[in-house]
Amino acid sequence: MKELSVNKQDITQRHIDVTASDLPLSCPMPNMNLWNAHPKVMIPIDHGGEARCPYCGTLYRFKGELPRAHH
């Protein structure tokens, strides 16, 4: 995964494509320059493959097949 370069202005108006290697997903992601922009929050990906951070509004879009639950 490459480092994401994000400035404070960008943090509320963007989307990030994620894959299974990014799970479990949290925002901000560990590779973001502004990893301390807000408290770390876990982001559950819904069955549609998208989720939004409640703090900054970043939209996460899952690319590929969603992993199946272990139930």
Secondary structure, 3 states (H helix, E strand, C coil): CCCECCCCCHHHCCEEEECHHHCCCEECCCCECCCCCCCCEECCCCCCCEEECCCCCCEEEECCCCCCCCC
